[in-house]
Amino acid sequence: MRHRPIEACAFLFLFALSQLAKAESLIVPQLGAASISSRPVAKTDTQLVYAVLLKMVDRWNAHDIDGLMSVYWNSPSLLAVIDTEQFDGWENLYQSYKTQYRNLTNMGTVNPTRVEVKLLEPDLAFGVISWTIQYPENAHATEIVGTSTMNIQKIDSSWKIVALHTAFTEM
């Protein structure tokens, strides 16, 4: 049984997260000052990791493979397991995307249904995205439902996906 209120809350939560990820600074009053000034408010590490996951979804939906790859650790040590195929290293994953999606509309549109982040250490987080992919350009394509889990690590002051596992099925 589908729970519409839960879906609505999830949608509102994801919308709020996307707005948070787009916001670069907030207007805050300075204590003791007569005027309001603009100064950046530091985001928490959890918010920064959420922003990485949202960028991943955004770049996929924009069919921007280079932008998508920017969320991954550009290293031969990157590990990605997608369904039953393993990719060792950033370059191998990048080449796989470029080969598989020569026609970028074949990427479809990702609709996240769950986004979770758990900060494990000050420089290590675990992320989960449950999602569906639809193919509006192809009326005969089936919907794909999946879950991606990621280790996201702070490297040189930015958060990058260092390990990914994605499992999915066609509906």
C-alpha atoms as an extended CHARMM CRD file, in Angstrom:
* protein
*
       171  EXT
         1         1  MET       CA              0.0000000000        0.0000000000        0.0000000000  PROA      1               0.0000000000
         2         2  ARG       CA              1.4090000000        3.4020000000       -0.9560000000  PROA      2               0.0000000000
         3         3  HSD       CA              1.3770000000        6.1520000000        1.6450000000  PROA      3               0.0000000000
         4         4  ARG       CA              0.7260000000        9.4550000000       -0.1150000000  PROA      4               0.0000000000
         5         5  PRO       CA              1.4870000000       11.6340000000        2.9660000000  PROA      5               0.0000000000
         6         6  ILE       CA              4.9100000000        9.9870000000        3.2500000000  PROA      6               0.0000000000
         7         7  GLU       CA              5.5520000000       10.5740000000       -0.4550000000  PROA      7               0.0000000000
         8         8  ALA       CA              4.5120000000       14.2070000000       -0.0660000000  PROA      8               0.0000000000
         9         9  CYS       CA              6.8300000000       14.6480000000        2.9230000000  PROA      9               0.0000000000
        10        10  ALA       CA              9.6730000000       13.0030000000        1.0080000000  PROA      10              0.0000000000
        11        11  PHE       CA              9.0640000000       15.3330000000       -1.9300000000  PROA      11              0.0000000000
        12        12  LEU       CA              9.0330000000       18.3900000000        0.3230000000  PROA      12              0.0000000000
        13        13  PHE       CA             12.1670000000       17.1640000000        2.0930000000  PROA      13              0.0000000000
        14        14  LEU       CA             13.9990000000       16.6640000000       -1.2200000000  PROA      14              0.0000000000
        15        15  PHE       CA             12.7970000000       20.0470000000       -2.4730000000  PROA      15              0.0000000000
        16        16  ALA       CA             14.0660000000       21.7110000000        0.6970000000  PROA      16              0.0000000000
        17        17  LEU       CA             17.4010000000       19.9200000000        0.3300000000  PROA      17              0.0000000000
        18        18  SER       CA             17.7450000000       21.0740000000       -3.2620000000  PROA      18              0.0000000000
        19        19  GLN       CA             17.0820000000       24.6430000000       -2.2090000000  PROA      19              0.0000000000
        20        20  LEU       CA             19.6120000000       24.3260000000        0.6150000000  PROA      20              0.0000000000
        21        21  ALA       CA             22.2100000000       22.9810000000       -1.7780000000  PROA      21              0.0000000000
        22        22  LYS       CA             21.6500000000       25.9180000000       -4.1520000000  PROA      22              0.0000000000
        23        23  ALA       CA             21.8630000000       28.5510000000       -1.4290000000  PROA      23              0.0000000000
        24        24  GLU       CA             25.3530000000       29.9700000000       -1.2160000000  PROA      24              0.0000000000
        25        25  SER       CA             24.8040000000       32.2890000000        1.6910000000  PROA      25              0.0000000000
        26        26  LEU       CA             22.1100000000       33.4400000000        4.0490000000  PROA      26              0.0000000000
        27        27  ILE       CA             21.2630000000       36.9350000000        5.1870000000  PROA      27              0.0000000000
        28        28  VAL       CA             21.7850000000       37.1120000000        8.9430000000  PROA      28              0.0000000000
        29        29  PRO       CA             21.6680000000       40.0390000000       11.3340000000  PROA      29              0.0000000000
        30        30  GLN       CA             24.9140000000       41.0220000000       12.9970000000  PROA      30              0.0000000000
        31        31  LEU       CA             24.4600000000       41.2290000000       16.7260000000  PROA      31              0.0000000000
        32        32  GLY       CA             24.7220000000       44.7800000000       17.9690000000  PROA      32              0.0000000000
        33        33  ALA       CA             24.5240000000       46.3030000000       14.4850000000  PROA      33              0.0000000000
        34        34  ALA       CA             21.6830000000       48.4600000000       13.2680000000  PROA      34              0.0000000000
        35        35  SER       CA             21.6980000000       47.0150000000        9.7660000000  PROA      35              0.0000000000
        36        36  ILE       CA             21.4600000000       43.5650000000        8.2650000000  PROA      36              0.0000000000
        37        37  SER       CA             24.5030000000       42.3970000000        6.3480000000  PROA      37              0.0000000000
        38        38  SER       CA             25.2050000000       39.4600000000        4.1350000000  PROA      38              0.0000000000
        39        39  ARG       CA             27.8380000000       37.0160000000        5.2840000000  PROA      39              0.0000000000
        40        40  PRO       CA             28.2700000000       33.3720000000        4.4250000000  PROA      40              0.0000000000
        41        41  VAL       CA             26.9920000000       30.8760000000        6.9390000000  PROA      41              0.0000000000
        42        42  ALA       CA             29.1420000000       27.7730000000        7.1830000000  PROA      42              0.0000000000
        43        43  LYS       CA             27.3160000000       24.6290000000        6.1750000000  PROA      43              0.0000000000
        44        44  THR       CA             27.6860000000       21.5560000000        8.3310000000  PROA      44              0.0000000000
        45        45  ASP       CA             29.5460000000       18.5730000000        6.9260000000  PROA      45              0.0000000000
        46        46  THR       CA             26.2600000000       16.6830000000        6.7120000000  PROA      46              0.0000000000
        47        47  GLN       CA             24.7770000000       19.4820000000        4.5860000000  PROA      47              0.0000000000
        48        48  LEU       CA             27.8670000000       19.4710000000        2.3680000000  PROA      48              0.0000000000
        49        49  VAL       CA             27.5420000000       15.7150000000        1.8370000000  PROA      49              0.0000000000
        50        50  TYR       CA             23.8260000000       16.1170000000        1.0100000000  PROA      50              0.0000000000
        51        51  ALA       CA             24.8690000000       18.7540000000       -1.5210000000  PROA      51              0.0000000000
        52        52  VAL       CA             27.2120000000       16.2190000000       -3.1760000000  PROA      52              0.0000000000
        53        53  LEU       CA             24.3950000000       13.6880000000       -3.4840000000  PROA      53              0.0000000000
        54        54  LEU       CA             21.9920000000       16.2840000000       -4.8420000000  PROA      54              0.0000000000
        55        55  LYS       CA             24.6060000000       17.4430000000       -7.3420000000  PROA      55              0.0000000000
        56        56  MET       CA             24.9800000000       13.8330000000       -8.4490000000  PROA      56              0.0000000000
        57        57  VAL       CA             21.2330000000       13.6170000000       -9.1820000000  PROA      57              0.0000000000
        58        58  ASP       CA             21.1540000000       17.0740000000      -10.7750000000  PROA      58              0.0000000000
        59        59  ARG       CA             24.0600000000       16.3450000000      -13.1150000000  PROA      59              0.0000000000
        60        60  TRP       CA             22.5570000000       12.9800000000      -14.1020000000  PROA      60              0.0000000000
        61        61  ASN       CA             19.2640000000       14.6600000000      -14.9840000000  PROA      61              0.0000000000
        62        62  ALA       CA             21.1520000000       17.3340000000      -16.9530000000  PROA      62              0.0000000000
        63        63  HSD       CA             22.8530000000       14.4760000000      -18.8720000000  PROA      63              0.0000000000
        64        64  ASP       CA             26.1860000000       16.0510000000      -17.8880000000  PROA      64              0.0000000000
        65        65  ILE       CA             28.6660000000       13.1890000000      -17.5010000000  PROA      65              0.0000000000
        66        66  ASP       CA             31.6020000000       15.5130000000      -16.7750000000  PROA      66              0.0000000000
        67        67  GLY       CA             29.5930000000       17.2620000000      -14.0510000000  PROA      67              0.0000000000
        68        68  LEU       CA             28.4670000000       13.8970000000      -12.6890000000  PROA      68              0.0000000000
        69        69  MET       CA             32.0510000000       12.6900000000      -12.5030000000  PROA      69              0.0000000000
        70        70  SER       CA             33.0480000000       15.8000000000      -10.5250000000  PROA      70              0.0000000000
        71        71  VAL       CA             31.3910000000       14.3230000000       -7.4130000000  PROA      71              0.0000000000
        72        72  TYR       CA             33.6710000000       11.2770000000       -7.5730000000  PROA      72              0.0000000000
        73        73  TRP       CA             37.2060000000       11.0410000000       -6.2360000000  PROA      73              0.0000000000
        74        74  ASN       CA             39.4470000000       11.4140000000       -9.2840000000  PROA      74              0.0000000000
        75        75  SER       CA             41.7570000000        8.5680000000       -8.3500000000  PROA      75              0.0000000000
        76        76  PRO       CA             42.7240000000        5.0980000000       -9.5490000000  PROA      76              0.0000000000
        77        77  SER       CA             41.5490000000        3.9690000000       -6.0840000000  PROA      77              0.0000000000
        78        78  LEU       CA             37.8990000000        4.9230000000       -6.7050000000  PROA      78              0.0000000000
        79        79  LEU       CA             35.7170000000        1.8090000000       -6.5210000000  PROA      79              0.0000000000
        80        80  ALA       CA             32.3200000000        1.6190000000       -8.2040000000  PROA      80              0.0000000000
        81        81  VAL       CA             30.1410000000       -1.4720000000       -8.4400000000  PROA      81              0.0000000000
        82        82  ILE       CA             27.1240000000       -0.9540000000      -10.6550000000  PROA      82              0.0000000000
        83        83  ASP       CA             24.8150000000       -3.9620000000      -10.6820000000  PROA      83              0.0000000000
        84        84  THR       CA             27.2830000000       -6.7890000000      -11.3220000000  PROA      84              0.0000000000
        85        85  GLU       CA             30.0690000000       -4.7820000000      -12.9670000000  PROA      85              0.0000000000
        86        86  GLN       CA             33.0500000000       -3.3950000000      -11.0400000000  PROA      86              0.0000000000
        87        87  PHE       CA             34.9600000000       -0.2900000000      -12.0990000000  PROA      87              0.0000000000
        88        88  ASP       CA             38.3690000000        0.2970000000      -10.5560000000  PROA      88              0.0000000000
        89        89  GLY       CA             39.3990000000        3.9110000000      -10.8350000000  PROA      89              0.0000000000
        90        90  TRP       CA             37.8350000000        7.1870000000      -11.8940000000  PROA      90              0.0000000000
        91        91  GLU       CA             38.9880000000        6.9010000000      -15.5080000000  PROA      91              0.0000000000
        92        92  ASN       CA             37.3980000000        3.4570000000      -15.9700000000  PROA      92              0.0000000000
        93        93  LEU       CA             34.0590000000        4.6600000000      -14.5860000000  PROA      93              0.0000000000
        94        94  TYR       CA             34.2110000000        7.7990000000      -16.7410000000  PROA      94              0.0000000000
        95        95  GLN       CA             34.9400000000        5.8130000000      -19.9130000000  PROA      95              0.0000000000
        96        96  SER       CA             32.0900000000        3.4260000000      -19.0920000000  PROA      96              0.0000000000
        97        97  TYR       CA             29.6020000000        6.3110000000      -18.8340000000  PROA      97              0.0000000000
        98        98  LYS       CA             30.9180000000        7.8770000000      -22.0510000000  PROA      98              0.0000000000
        99        99  THR       CA             30.6250000000        4.5620000000      -23.9060000000  PROA      99              0.0000000000
       100       100  GLN       CA             27.2250000000        3.5580000000      -22.5270000000  PROA      100             0.0000000000
       101       101  TYR       CA             25.6320000000        6.9860000000      -22.9710000000  PROA      101             0.0000000000
       102       102  ARG       CA             26.8340000000        8.0950000000      -26.4090000000  PROA      102             0.0000000000
       103       103  ASN       CA             23.2490000000        9.2980000000      -26.8250000000  PROA      103             0.0000000000
       104       104  LEU       CA             22.8280000000       11.2610000000      -23.5860000000  PROA      104             0.0000000000
       105       105  THR       CA             19.0130000000       11.0770000000      -23.6280000000  PROA      105             0.0000000000
       106       106  ASN       CA             19.4440000000        7.3570000000      -22.8890000000  PROA      106             0.0000000000
       107       107  MET       CA             20.3930000000        8.3910000000      -19.3290000000  PROA      107             0.0000000000
       108       108  GLY       CA             16.7450000000        9.0510000000      -18.5550000000  PROA      108             0.0000000000
       109       109  THR       CA             15.5750000000       11.0890000000      -15.5750000000  PROA      109             0.0000000000
       110       110  VAL       CA             16.3510000000       10.1110000000      -11.9890000000  PROA      110             0.0000000000
       111       111  ASN       CA             13.6900000000       10.7050000000       -9.3490000000  PROA      111             0.0000000000
       112       112  PRO       CA             15.1310000000       10.2110000000       -5.8560000000  PROA      112             0.0000000000
       113       113  THR       CA             12.7160000000        8.6570000000       -3.3790000000  PROA      113             0.0000000000
       114       114  ARG       CA             15.0820000000        8.6330000000       -0.3940000000  PROA      114             0.0000000000
       115       115  VAL       CA             18.2940000000       10.4950000000        0.3810000000  PROA      115             0.0000000000
       116       116  GLU       CA             20.1120000000        9.7570000000        3.6180000000  PROA      116             0.0000000000
       117       117  VAL       CA             23.4850000000       10.7860000000        4.9890000000  PROA      117             0.0000000000
       118       118  LYS       CA             25.2040000000        9.4430000000        8.0800000000  PROA      118             0.0000000000
       119       119  LEU       CA             28.4080000000       11.1250000000        9.2070000000  PROA      119             0.0000000000
       120       120  LEU       CA             30.6230000000        8.2680000000       10.4530000000  PROA      120             0.0000000000
       121       121  GLU       CA             33.7940000000       10.2390000000       11.1910000000  PROA      121             0.0000000000
       122       122  PRO       CA             34.6980000000       13.9080000000       10.7870000000  PROA      122             0.0000000000
       123       123  ASP       CA             36.0160000000       13.0960000000        7.2940000000  PROA      123             0.0000000000
       124       124  LEU       CA             33.8720000000       10.0880000000        6.3020000000  PROA      124             0.0000000000
       125       125  ALA       CA             30.1620000000        9.7530000000        5.5590000000  PROA      125             0.0000000000
       126       126  PHE       CA             27.8140000000        7.0610000000        4.3090000000  PROA      126             0.0000000000
       127       127  GLY       CA             25.1260000000        8.0180000000        1.8140000000  PROA      127             0.0000000000
       128       128  VAL       CA             22.0600000000        6.2380000000        0.4500000000  PROA      128             0.0000000000
       129       129  ILE       CA             19.9260000000        7.2800000000       -2.4920000000  PROA      129             0.0000000000
       130       130  SER       CA             16.8940000000        5.2260000000       -3.4850000000  PROA      130             0.0000000000
       131       131  TRP       CA             15.6230000000        6.2300000000       -6.9010000000  PROA      131             0.0000000000
       132       132  THR       CA             13.6720000000        5.4990000000      -10.0350000000  PROA      132             0.0000000000
       133       133  ILE       CA             14.7420000000        6.2660000000      -13.5910000000  PROA      133             0.0000000000
       134       134  GLN       CA             12.1930000000        7.0040000000      -16.2570000000  PROA      134             0.0000000000
       135       135  TYR       CA             12.8200000000        7.4800000000      -19.9500000000  PROA      135             0.0000000000
       136       136  PRO       CA             10.4700000000       10.1900000000      -21.2390000000  PROA      136             0.0000000000
       137       137  GLU       CA             12.1330000000       10.1030000000      -24.6820000000  PROA      137             0.0000000000
       138       138  ASN       CA             11.4080000000        6.3750000000      -25.0720000000  PROA      138             0.0000000000
       139       139  ALA       CA              7.7950000000        5.3100000000      -24.5990000000  PROA      139             0.0000000000
       140       140  HSD       CA              8.8140000000        1.6280000000      -24.7890000000  PROA      140             0.0000000000
       141       141  ALA       CA             11.4690000000        1.7740000000      -22.0560000000  PROA      141             0.0000000000
       142       142  THR       CA             10.7270000000        0.2940000000      -18.6780000000  PROA      142             0.0000000000
       143       143  GLU       CA             11.1230000000        2.1180000000      -15.4000000000  PROA      143             0.0000000000
       144       144  ILE       CA             14.1940000000        1.1890000000      -13.3750000000  PROA      144             0.0000000000
       145       145  VAL       CA             14.1490000000        1.1900000000       -9.5760000000  PROA      145             0.0000000000
       146       146  GLY       CA             17.3700000000        1.1250000000       -7.5920000000  PROA      146             0.0000000000
       147       147  THR       CA             19.4530000000        2.0580000000       -4.5960000000  PROA      147             0.0000000000
       148       148  SER       CA             22.9450000000        3.5080000000       -4.5110000000  PROA      148             0.0000000000
       149       149  THR       CA             25.0950000000        3.4360000000       -1.4080000000  PROA      149             0.0000000000
       150       150  MET       CA             28.2590000000        5.4700000000       -1.1510000000  PROA      150             0.0000000000
       151       151  ASN       CA             31.2320000000        6.1710000000        1.0410000000  PROA      151             0.0000000000
       152       152  ILE       CA             31.9080000000        9.8910000000        0.8070000000  PROA      152             0.0000000000
       153       153  GLN       CA             35.1990000000       11.1910000000        2.1370000000  PROA      153             0.0000000000
       154       154  LYS       CA             36.5220000000       14.6610000000        2.8010000000  PROA      154             0.0000000000
       155       155  ILE       CA             39.6110000000       15.0210000000        0.6240000000  PROA      155             0.0000000000
       156       156  ASP       CA             41.4780000000       18.3290000000        0.4980000000  PROA      156             0.0000000000
       157       157  SER       CA             38.4940000000       20.0700000000        2.1700000000  PROA      157             0.0000000000
       158       158  SER       CA             35.9030000000       18.7980000000       -0.3100000000  PROA      158             0.0000000000
       159       159  TRP       CA             33.6130000000       15.8090000000       -0.0900000000  PROA      159             0.0000000000
       160       160  LYS       CA             34.0060000000       13.1700000000       -2.8130000000  PROA      160             0.0000000000
       161       161  ILE       CA             32.4630000000        9.7570000000       -3.4350000000  PROA      161             0.0000000000
       162       162  VAL       CA             35.2570000000        7.2110000000       -2.9330000000  PROA      162             0.0000000000
       163       163  ALA       CA             33.1840000000        4.0150000000       -3.1710000000  PROA      163             0.0000000000
       164       164  LEU       CA             29.7890000000        3.3660000000       -4.7700000000  PROA      164             0.0000000000
       165       165  HSD       CA             27.5010000000        0.3840000000       -5.0220000000  PROA      165             0.0000000000
       166       166  THR       CA             24.3560000000        0.5420000000       -7.1360000000  PROA      166             0.0000000000
       167       167  ALA       CA             21.7550000000       -2.2080000000       -7.4750000000  PROA      167             0.0000000000
       168       168  PHE       CA             18.6450000000       -1.9210000000       -9.6280000000  PROA      168             0.0000000000
       169       169  THR       CA             15.8600000000       -3.7920000000      -11.3400000000  PROA      169             0.0000000000
       170       170  GLU       CA             13.5170000000       -3.0960000000      -14.2300000000  PROA      170             0.0000000000
       171       171  MET       CA              9.8390000000       -2.7390000000      -13.4280000000  PROA      171             0.0000000000
